[in-house]
Amino acid sequence: MNSATYPVHRSSVTRRLLNYFLKGIVFLAPLVFTVYVCVRLFTAVDGWLGIPIPGVGFLATVVLITLFGFLASNLLARGLLAAVEGVLERLPFVRLLYSSTRDLLNAFVGEQRRFDKPVMVEVAPGLARALGFVTQQSLASIGLPGHVTVYLPQSYNFAGQLLIFPADAVTPVDADSADVMAFIVSGGVTGIPEQRSSVALSKQVVQSHVNNS
């Protein structure tokens, strides 16, 4: 190898090693972060009951939560829970914390899920659109019949905006709500599967919900 080609070869090897290093980061960083969060979450839950045997506290907590879920589904227990909720609803500050937490959890995993209707709306006519979720299909109670509320999550953030649109200005998106949420939160980096990413051509879906409300 002559002296003229040696720097070029060394530069090529350096770039290749750097490329391997960056690929290693891309592969390992999400994996390490996921494992770290899972371990911290497991450790935190495992220590809630103060049981010194590793893992037993976590299993006991899961069993207790499942038991409370079973009791909450029982007709006899529902009356007791309703009475407890009635007391909490009368306490100003406690009411705010309890109702907000309850409604937020119900929106994701409860019987009245709110983030299961992905839609697209125009935020700048002819220029920009945004993806969001219909959270209320009728606003007749506040004097806005034919309108819906759309929550617009923000990328890389837990915040978002709640906007009111006429029902016919909302276009349903034919995609899984979890895929749409991941797409929004990741700033568009996480793609929506192609077979479920087409935008519905008709807007009658949301409109029919409004008419039926």
C-alpha positions, 0 to 999 in steps of 0.5 A, spaced: 500 500 500 503 506 497 503 512 502 497 516 497 492 511 499 493 509 506 490 516 509 484 514 504 484 507 507 484 509 514 479 514 513 474 509 510 475 504 516 474 510 521 467 512 518 466 504 518 467 503 525 463 510 527 457 507 523 458 501 527 458 504 533 452 509 531 448 503 529 450 499 536 447 506 540 441 505 536 440 498 537 442 498 545 439 505 547 432 503 546 433 496 549 437 499 555 432 504 556 426 499 556 429 494 561 431 500 566 424 503 566 421 496 567 426 494 572 425 501 576 417 500 575 418 493 578 422 495 584 418 500 586 411 496 585 415 490 589 416 495 595 409 498 596 407 492 601 414 492 604 415 485 603 422 483 604 422 477 599 424 480 592 418 479 587 413 477 592 411 484 593 410 485 586 405 479 585 401 481 591 400 488 589 398 485 582 393 480 586 390 486 590 389 490 584 385 485 580 381 483 587 379 490 587 377 490 580 373 484 581 370 487 587 368 494 583 365 489 577 360 486 583 353 489 584 354 489 591 361 493 591 358 498 586 354 501 591 359 502 596 364 504 591 359 509 589 358 512 596 365 513 597 366 517 591 360 521 593 364 523 599 370 524 595 366 528 590 364 533 596 371 535 598 373 541 593 381 539 592 380 532 593 375 532 588 379 535 583 385 530 584 380 524 584 376 526 578 381 528 574 385 521 575 379 517 574 377 520 568 384 520 565 385 512 567 378 511 564 380 515 558 385 509 556 383 503 560 376 504 562 370 502 560 369 509 557 375 510 553 376 516 549 382 515 545 380 510 541 377 515 535 383 518 531 381 523 526 385 529 522 383 536 522 385 542 519 389 547 523 391 552 518 386 551 512 389 549 506 396 549 509 397 544 515 393 539 518 393 535 525 392 528 528 388 528 534 382 524 538 375 525 539 374 525 546 366 528 546 362 527 540 356 532 542 357 538 546 349 540 546 350 541 553 354 547 553 350 550 547 354 547 541 350 542 537 354 539 531 360 540 534 366 535 537 372 536 542 378 533 539 384 532 543 391 534 540 397 530 543 404 534 543 410 530 540 415 528 546 411 531 551 405 529 556 401 535 554 396 537 549 391 542 546 383 541 547 380 544 541 372 544 538 371 543 531 364 542 527 363 535 526 363 535 519 370 538 519 373 532 522 376 527 518 376 520 521 383 516 520 382 509 518 388 506 523 389 503 530 389 509 535 395 506 539 399 507 532 396 514 531 398 516 538 405 513 537 406 516 531 404 523 534 408 522 540 414 520 537 414 526 532 412 522 526 418 518 527 414 511 529 410 510 522 403 508 522 403 501 518 401 502 511 395 497 511 392 501 516 394 508 515 389 511 509 385 516 511 377 515 511 374 518 505 367 519 508 366 524 514 359 520 516 362 516 521 363 522 526 357 525 524 353 519 525 355 519 532 353 526 533 346 525 530 345 519 535 348 522 541 
